[in-house]
């Protein structure tokens, strides 16, 4: 019996020695080969192939529940094998602490699985070829010998002071930058499929954190988008931006002069944004942006066009429904609220004016619904609605409702609105440089418009009530003077051509007709303005819709008087258009658009 007990004790002692000694032996092996093991973990992936890795110190401590790994002063640098046609990465990190690293998934399933990871002060500078040389869609490893992990999973992930910068190899200019990202994540997973799917990032159960600054440079590095003070919280489904801007590195005249054909200059500044009801999981895994409500504050937009530069009349500007149909990013925003925005529009006319024309809208507010090309989320709601109000030139209250049918093949939309009481001389800053004339006096009591339109044409009604309208003609320097001929011309215009009051002294109200055929190479906003402007002109001229239609058709290609470009079919092509059915009219328009 004693021998049996002694044998058992010896076996237990041996077992204890083995169990205690095995981790000791493993730790000796791991620490003696730590540089090689950790370097292999990093450089085996496609992103870090042909890169060298160095460490300040590495400590590995194995036990049966996992391995503790502590690394300081990590550096990853590209080797000479990498030319400028390959992605190069320079990485440095102060400290990486990992607990609960499991060897079984690593050795037998080519996966990284750890309980927790803390990474401090990581800086990555990556240089790549120009974007157009990198294929979009499925991303493939650049070297056959590299072997991306099947899965990287971390139960608790803490990333502190992470900075990232992507440069362009050709220009040595920054394309993307991210500064001071600090996040805490739980149940983080990155799969091989995520690496090879351009739409997928990773999966995470919960993430909270902030980013001090992020920027994306484009348009051959002439413009960039910058956001600051980003805060995200997946548990509360919220995200906020302390600042957002689309900024230009060149002044407006310097920028537009770089193009042979007319190119607008645009800048957005001072914007703040909050997002509620954000589906982070949908974006991380599918690349789909889903948000219940967006609040944008203090949005400041300025645009500039130099009309002395010729236009590209072959281009086809997209309407709202076409923008959503062609948008590569799947998007759904249920509600978008714009508060206290400012929009300034500046145009340099194609005449000898010494200055450009300007107009602005201030205190602009809007509620936009159903901003979506995500059919599964959008459901049966086909309409995007923009309900906006603001002040024209800081004075006239403007209210507008714009609704687009996102699925109508002809791009059907409605444009309704009002302009309340306003001194018309306030718009001289836009009129004088363009028309070489000035509004000497005039008050709008109220303007109302109701327009139904599509990609091809629009019609409707406009009623403007005004009083004491009087114009004066400017001299060759676009300034006022006492020239007798100009005074006579202004007198005739005011007394014969222009009605100074509407309604007139007898109380008769002249209603304007709206009609305009869209010029395809012009912007959507130009189309809106031309529709409204046609109603203003008909109020003064008394033209009917039929008369306006005939004039518009005569301007289009195929007519001897043509001055503009449009896809409008003439009556010569469609015979007697009044006898055609609605379906036949639409078919004629489509054929005419294809011809043009």
Buried (B, 14 or more C-beta within 10 A) or exposed (E): EEEEEEEEEEEEEEEEEEEEEEBEEBBEEBBEEBEEBBBEBBBBBBBBBBBBBEBEEBBBBBEEEBBBBBBBEBBBBBEEEBEEEBBBBBBBBBBBBBBBBBEEBBEEEBBBBBBBBBBBEBBBBBBBBEEEEEEEEEBEBEEEEBBBBEBBBBBBBBBBBBBBBBBBBEEEEBBBBBBBBBBBBBBBBBBBEBBBBEBBBBBBEEBBBBBBBBBBBEEEEBBBBBBBBBBBBBEEBBBBBBBBBBEBEBEBEEBBEEEEEBBBBBBBBBBBBBBBBBBBBBBBBBBBBBBBBBBBBBBBBBBBBBBEBEBEEEEEBBBBBBBBEEEEEBBBBBBBBBBBBBBBBBBBBEEEBEEBBBBBBBEBEBBBBBBBBBEEBBEEEBBBBBBBBBBBBEEBBBBBBBBBBBBBEBBBBBBBBBBBBBBBBBBBBBBBBBBBBBBBBBBBBBBBBBBBBBBBBBBBBBBBBBBEBBBBBBEEEBEBEEEEEBEEBBEEBBEEEBBBBBBEEEEEEBBBBBBBBBBBBBBBEBBBBBBBBBBBBBBBBEBEBEBBBBBBBBBBBBEEEEEBBBBBBBEEBBEEBEEBEEEEBBEBBBBBBEEB
